[in-house]
Structure formats: C-alpha cells, structure tokens
Amino acid sequence: MIRRLLAAALTLGVAIVLLIAVWPQLLHLEWHPIIAQVVSMRGASVAIAAAGLIALAIVGTVSASARRLTGSLALLLVVFGVASLAVLATRGFGSEAFAGKLGGDITVVSWNTLGDAPGSAAIAQLALDSGADIVTLPETTAQTGVEVADLMTAAGSPMWVQTIAFDEISPARSTTLLISTALGAYTVQESLGNTSTLPTVIATPDDGSGPTIAAVHPVAPVPGLMDDWRADQTWLSEICSGGNMILAGDFNATLDHWGRLASSDDSDFGSCLDAGSVSGNAAVGTWPAGLPALLGTPIDHVLFTPNWTVSGMRVVQELDDLGSDHRPIVVQLTPAS
C-alpha cells in the first residue's frame, strides 16, 4: 500500500513538473526563477525527455515490479514531448527563404559577439554578404564598431556608428549600433531611458522619415537579477508600443516569456511582431552556439511594428566556431502594403 501511495505521489509530482515546464503561462510562472530558464530550452527538454524514456524502458525491462511506475512515467514523458514538439512546430523549425530585395526593404543583422570575439573582419563580412542596412552588436565595443564600419565603408557600404558603454572594463557592458548612411542621419536618444545592467542603444532619424532603431540587450534571467530582467523586458515592450520601430539584439527571452507583454492577440511583444515567429524560425536556437540549433534557445530577435513585414530570415549557423556563444540572425523587412 505504501509503495503504491509513494508511486502515485511521484507520478503526480512528475506530472505537475512537466505541466509547468510545457505550459508555465497557465499558472503565470514563466517569469519565475528556474522555470524561466527551463521553458526557454524547449528543444533540449524534448531531448532530455527522450533520454528519460530510454532510461525508463531499461528499468522496466530489468525490474518487473517497477513496470507499472515506469509505464506511467513514460506516458507522461511522451505527452510532454509531443506537446513540446507541437509548440515548437507552430513556431517553425527554420525557413531561410528570402524574397528579392526591393527598394524600401531593410536588412537587419544582429550578433551578440561575446566581447568582440569574432573580430571586426568577420562581422563586417557577414554584414556585407547580407547587404545589411542595420547591424546591432550587443557585447561589442566602440573600437570594434568603428573597425566594422571602416571595412564596410571601404567596400562601398558606409555606416553610422553609435555605441553606449556602461563601463570600459567589460566588453559585455557595451552595445554598438551601425546604420547605413543611405537611411539618413540618426541621433541616439539617451533620454528615453535604458536597460538596467547591459546597455541598449535607441536612435531616431533626424528628418523623422525613417524607423526608430534600437540595438537591445536586457540582462539575462539569472539568480539575483530576475527583477532587473523583468523590468528590462517590460520597459522594452513599452518602447515597442507603436509608430515606426525596429528593435534587434539579444533579448535574453523567448516567445514563452512575452505573453503578458503583448498588447494584443496580433502582437508578440508590446505592439511589435517577432521576425522569427512570422517567418517560421522561432524554434531555431541562437544560443548557445555550441549546441545544435534545434536544441538551443531562440533569444536573439528582430522585432518590428506592423508597418513592416518579414520577407526573409535565417539563423546563421556556419559561424559557430568564431568565438561567440551566440549565432547571428539576418532579417529582411519590407514595408507593409
């Protein structure tokens, strides 16, 4: 009797844990420690569940007395895995199709460089190969930003460079934004505020005719900084509240964290849409670069107001050996008709 009660309690406990892992929004737990990290790694969770199934099968084979328990737990893991895969499938396992670039289209490249790790030449080459009009570079110093701009200018693609650094000690506390001179002159608006621990650069067009552009880097949801992470996400969602805006960078959050921050059923974050969600790439992980993309977490994003639409996106996976722990993303935006 006691064994059955313990088995039932264990099964119920596992069921609750798996329910929270697959759908924390049901109980509004997606902003809580541990849960915030677990829900961001849906692909890895499916792989862990598969490994768990194998382990349970082995135990059930060896021990006849444990088969009822292992069978119940295996069923829960199957349900969890299927539900998680269904969520990932709706977000998209990757679509790298790009429409031909037209006049008025804007190409955005975003890459958290882990303190300039790939080097200015690699960053500039990616931007040039992609035809970038906007390059957002979290954890990238002003010196590297200038070097990238010089290389792009020499190749016929001159860029404005703006950097905000919270200190000169750690490159992680710098964020750099490059904007094509073809988009006109831009001015950084520091009066709008900033993210708490790592800097965000917001620039507006001097003539008022182009999009407001932000290179963003909210802090990660780690113990001791959860309040800052929540505040950063909330502030950025308020910034992305309308008008003509493009936000790009390392958001340290996935779609699972943003449900409460969407201003309507038609938006993903504030009044903005997520390029990954729109293009079928929202299940492709950008961090860490050391894991296969479908096991990683998609925390690097390009967001935009509804006056834009996505005409192409890809998570760049061939540069994983250049030193950064993030994969770059390339997004092409087209003015909405």
Phi, psi and omega in degrees: 000312180298320179299319180294320178296318178296319179296319179296318179297318178297316180298316179296318179298316179296321179298319179294316180299315181292324177297316179295320181294323183272334184213065181294337181297337180302322181248014179056046183253001187292348178259007184266152179304150182072306180297321178300323179285317184297314185292339179284345184249054184298317180298315178295326179296322177296318179296320178294320178298320178297319177296323177297322178298319179296317180297318179295322178298320180293315180297316180296327178289320183283322186241109179295326182292340182263000188295323180296315179294312181296326177295319178295315180295322179296320178298319178297318180294323177296314179298316178299314181296317180295316180296318180295317178297324179296318178297313180297321181296322179293334180273334174107127180270011175123126174217113186259018180289133176238134170284157176300136183288130182248167175300134183095342176290151178232130177256128181246130173244132177230135182207114168285113190267005179054050178075048175071014190305316183291341183089153185296326182295316181293320179296314180296321181296318177298316180296318180291316180298329182272350184068041188292136170258334179226134177230119177252131189227081171299151180058039181228129186281165179298321180300313179294321178302316178295319179297317178298314180297320179297317180295320179291322178297317179297333179269006176095014179232076183294143184228145165281149179234130176226134179226139168242128179236127176283337170201171181256010184271310183250123177301336179297339182263026172235142173228133184241140180234127175246134180229131180300137177296341178294340178275357180096178182281143180231149178234134178288136182249083181287343181291346181283352183102189182199167173290164197283316192243324179239143192278152172241139179250121177243125182232140180242149180290136181296327181267359176074009187261346183251181180285147164290135186238135179230131170259112193248153176203077171293157181291157179283153179280076181248157180307135181093343181235014182298320179297319178295319179299313179298318180295319178298314181297318180295315180298316180295323178294328177287325175296320182274061190246006179149187182076217182237100188223147171228121177243136180212147176150198178267102183275350183050039179200155176244179177302332180296337182268352193255359185307318182283351182259354179282133183278347179204171178291344183264000181242165179253331189203110189060232175261010187260160175252152179262127183299323179297317180295317183292324188263358182082032180237011189283355175257003182269117185289139175254349179212142350279151182294343180282348177259152171306145189303324183282354174259349181273186181245132181275084183253356175261131190221157162240122179246151184206153176282163190294357176280004174237159172222160183270127175245013175167144174204147170209147169267119186281116185250358183268005181245022185294343184262014184265005171111336178279151176270001177246150170268142175287157171235148178235127182227133174253124180250139180239137177304132179291140181279000000 
